[in-house]
Amino acid sequence: RRHCVARGAPRLGRQARGVDGHLAVAMAAAMEVSVSYKAGKGGGERTTTLTLPATARVADLLSALQQRFGVEPARQALKPAEAAVLADKAKGSSAEARPFGLAHAAQPLASFLPTSRALELKRLPPQISYRLVFVVEYTLPLLAVLFFAAQPSFVYGADAAAAGLSADGQLAVLLWTLHYGKRLAETLWLHKFSRPTMPFTNLYKNAGYYFAAGLGVGYTVASPGFTGSTGALRTAGILLFVAGELVNFAVHVHLASLPSETDRSRRQPPRGPLFALVTSPNYTAEVVAWLGFAALCGLSVAPLLFVAAGAAQMAVWAKQKHSGYKQSNPEYARARAAIFPFVL
C-alpha cells in the first residue's frame, strides 16, 4: 500500500501542474481593455475594464459596451485614448491610432488597440441604415414625377387630363423612371457600403434634395404641351443619357467586385480603363447622363438646376475620395483628375 501511494503521489502532482498550466494558458489568452465614456453634456466620465478573449472581434467589444453603458453598437465610436497614443509614440511605435466602430465589427479587436489597451468611447447621434436612406432618396423623386404624370388634372387643371402627356414628356418620364429604377436595383442588390449607418438627420437633407428635384422636374416635363429639344440636340441628349447610364452601371459593377475596406486610409484605388483619367468615373458618367437629360428636355430650368446641383455635390465627393487615395497611393492620384478629366 505504501508503494502504491508513493507511486500515486507524482501522478497527483502532474494533475495539479496540468490544472495550473491550463489556467496560465487561459489567462494568457485573455486581454483587459479599459474604456472611458463620458455620458452627454454634464455627464461624468465613467471608466470600465473588460476582460475579453485575445481572439475577440470588434463586435465582442461593442456588445460588452452595450451591456455596460447601454449604448447600442451603431452609435459607438471608439478610438485609442490620447494618453495611450502619446505613450506608444514615445516608445517609438509606428502603429496607427485608428478610430473604429460597427463598420469594423468582423475585424480582430487587437489590431485597433494601443499597447496599454486604453480606449475612449463616444456616443454618436441616432443612426440610420445607409441602404435604407438610399432606398428612400431614390423612391421619392421617382414617385414625385410619376404623380405629376399620372394625375395631371390634380396639378394643372381638368383640361390637362384630356390632353395627356406630350411625346417629349412621355420620353422624359420614361428616362427618369429607368434611372431611378436602376438606382434602386443597385442599392438593393449590388452596392456594398463601407459603413453600415449614417446620422439620422442626413435622411432629411438627402431625401429633401431628391424630392425637390422630382417635384421640379416632374412639374416641368408633365405639364400640358411640354416640348423638349429637336434635331441634333435631341439626338445628342438621348445618346449622352444612354451612354452615361451604361458607363455608370459598369463602374458600379466593377466597384462591387472589389474587396471591402472599411478604413479609407488603407483603401486601394480601383484599376481599369474606366479609372484611367478620373478617380470617380461613376460620378462623371452620371453628370454626362443628366446633361443628356437636360438637353433632351430643351435645357429647361428645372433639369439644368438639378444637373448643376448634382454635379457640384458629386465633385465634392469625388475630391474627398481623391484625397483619400493620395494617402495610400500618391502616384495614382497625381496621374488623374477627381471627376472631370484634366479639369477637376
N, C-alpha and C positions, 0 to 999 in steps of 0.2 A: 504493500500500500504506500509506504514511504517512497518507494521507487516510482510508483505511478504519479504521485503528487509532484515529485521532483521533476518528472518529465513534462507534467502538465503545466507547471508554472511558466516556463518560457512561452508556451502556446498562448496563455492569457496575456502575457506581455506583448506579444505580436499583435493580438487583437486590439489591445489598448492603443498601441502605436498606430495601428490601422485606422482607428477612430480619430485619433489626433490628426493623422495625415489627411483624412477626408475633410475635417474641419478647417485645416490650413488651406487646402485647395479651394474650399467653398469661400473662405474669407478672401483669398487672392482673386477669386472670380467675381467678386462684388466691388462696387465703387460707390463712394459717397459723393453726392452732388449737393452743393449749397446754393440755394436760390433766394434772392432778395426780391420782395414785391411791395410796392407802395400802392395802396388801395385808394385811388382817386385823389381829388383835391382835399387837403386837410387830413387825409388818412395817414396813419402811422406806417412806418416801414416794418414789414414782417419778414423774418428770415427762417427758412426751414432747411433741414438737411435730410436728403432722401438717400436710401440705400437701394441701388439698382444693380442688376447683373452687368458684368463687364461687356457682355454682348448686347446690351439694351439698345433699342432703336429710339429715335426721337419720339415716336408715338408713345413709348412706355413712359417717358418723362412727362409728356403732355397729359397723359391720363392720370399720372400721380399728382400733378399740379392741379388738375381739375378737382380731384378729391380733397386736396389740402387747402386750396384757396377759393374754389368754386368758380374758376374762370374756364369757360369752355375752350377746347383746343383751337377752334377757329379764331379766337380772339387773343391768343397767346403769342407775344412777340418776345423772343429770348435773344440775349447776347451775352458774351463774356463780360464779367464785371470789369470796370475800368481799372481798378487796382490790380486785378489779376493779369490784365493785358500788359500793364506797365511792368509788372514783376517779371513776366515772361520775356519782355524785350530787354530788360536789364540783364537777364541771364543769357542773352544772345539768341533767343528763339526767333526763328523766321516764320513761324506758323501764323496764318491769317486769323484774325478775330472776326469770324463771320456771324452775322445775325441769322437766326433760323426760327422755324415755326412749323405750322401744319403742312406747308408745301414740302418739307423735308422729312415727313413722318416716317418714311420707309428707310431712311439712311441711318447708319450707325451713329449713336449719340456721341461716342468717344471722339469722332472726327471734328466735333464742334466745341469741345471742352478745352479751356486753358489748363495749364499744369495744376493749378490749385482747385480746379473744378468748381469755381465760383461763378454764378450767373446772375443776371438781372432780368426780371420779368416785367413786361409792360402789357397792360390790358388795352387791346385795340378797340375802336368803336364797333358797334354792331356790324356784322359782315353778311354778305350775300354771295351765293354761288356765281362765279364768272359765267358759267354756261347759262344759268337762268337769266342773268342780265342780258346776255346776247340774244336769247330767245325773245325776251320782252321787247328789246330795242329794235329787232328786225320785224317782229309781228305788228307793232303799232303803225309804222309807215305803210306797210302792206295793206292793213285794214283801212287806213285813212283814205288811200287812193281808191281802193275798191268800193268804199262807201260813196264817194263822190260819183264814181262810175255807175253804181247800181241804184242810187237814189237822187237823180238829177233834179226832180221836182221839189224835193225837200230843201235843196240849196238854191237852185236857180229859178224856181217857179214852175207852175203846172205845164207851161208850154215846152219846157226843156225835155220832159219825158217823151213827148210826141216826136221831137226832133231826133232824140237818141245821140249817141256818141258819134262824132265825126270819125272818118277813117284814120286821120292822124291821131286823134285821141285814143282810138282803139289800139293803135300800134304802140303809143307811149305807155298806156296802161299794161299792155302785154309785156313790154320790155321791163317795166318796173316790177311786175309780178315775177317774171323769170329771175330777175336779180335777187330779190328778197327771198324767193323760194329756194334759190341756190344757197344763199347765206344761211338760211335756217337748216337746210340739209347738212351743210358743212359743220355748223355748230353742234348738231345732234350726233353726227356720225363720223366726222373727220377730225376736227380740231382737237389738239392736245394743249391744255392750259398749264403754263409753268407755275401758276398759283391757283389754288382752289377757290379763293374768295377775294372779294374787294369790299371796301366800305359801302354800307347800305345806301348812303347818301348819293353815291355815284349813279344809282339807278335813276334818280330823278333827273340828274344832269344829262345822262346818256339817252334815256328814253325821251326826255323832253325835246332834245335836239332832233332826234329822228322823227318824232311825232309831228313837230312843227314843220319839218321838211315834207313829210307826207301830206300835211294839210295844204301847204303852199303849192306843191307840185300837183296834187290831186285837184285842187280848185282850178288850176290853170288848164290842165290837159282834158278835164272832163267838162269844161264849160261849153255851152252851145256854140257851134260854129268854130271851134278851135281849129286853127290851121297851123301846121308845122312848116318846116322848110321844104323847098322843092329843088329839083335838079341835082347838081353836083354836091351841094351842101347836105341834102337829104341822104344821098348815097354814101357820102363820107361819114355822116353821123351813124348810119346803120353799121358800116364796116368797122368803125372805131369801137362802137359798143360791143359788137360780137367779138372782135379781136381782144379787147380789154378783158372781157369776161372769161374767155378761154385761157388767156395767159394767167389771169388772177387765179383761176381754178387749178391750173397746172402747178403754180407756185405753192398753193395751199397743200396740194397732194404731196409735193416734194418735202415741204416742211414737216408734214405729219409723219413722213417716213424716217425722219432723223431721230436719234436718241434724245430723250428728255434730259434737260439740265436745269435744275431749279436755281442754281447760283449763276446769276447773269455775268459776273466777272470771269467765270470759268467756261461760259458758253462759247463753243467754237462756231465761227461764221459758216453759213452754208456755202456749198460749192456748186458749180454747174453753169451752163451758158446763160441762164436767166439772171444769174448774180454777177455777170462779168462787168457790168457797168454801174450797178447800184446795189446798195445793201438790202433794200426792201422793194424788189420788183413787184410784189403783190400790191403795194400801195401805188406804185407807178401805173400799173395796169388798171387799177380801179379809177384813178384820175382820168386816164385815157377813155375808159368806158363811159364815165359820166360826162366828159366833154363831148363824146359822140351823142349821148342822150340829149344834151343841151342843144347841140347842132340840129338834131332831128326835130326838136321842139321849136325850131325857129329862133334860137337864142333868146327865149322868153326870160323874164326877170327871175322868176322863182327857180327854174332849173339852174340858171347861172349862179345865183346866190348859193344854192345847195352845193354846186361844184366848188365854188370859192371857199366856202366854209370847210367842206370835207378835205380839200387839198391842203388847206392851212393846218388842220388838225393832224392829218397823216404825215405832213412834213415834220411836225413836232415829234411824233412817234418814231419816224424814220431816223431823225437826228439822234434821238435817245439810244436807239439800237446801234447806230453807227458809232457813237461814243463808247458804248459798252464793248464793241468789238475791238476798238482801239486798245483797250486794256489787255485783251487776250491775244490779239494779232495785229499789231500796228501796220505791218506791210499790207495786209488785206484792206484796211480802212483807207490807207493813202492811195491805193490804186482805184478807188471807187468813189462815186458820189453817194449821198444818202438816199435820195429818192428821184431827183431829176438829173439825168446824165450830163456831166460837165458843168452843171449849174449849182445844184444844192445836194 
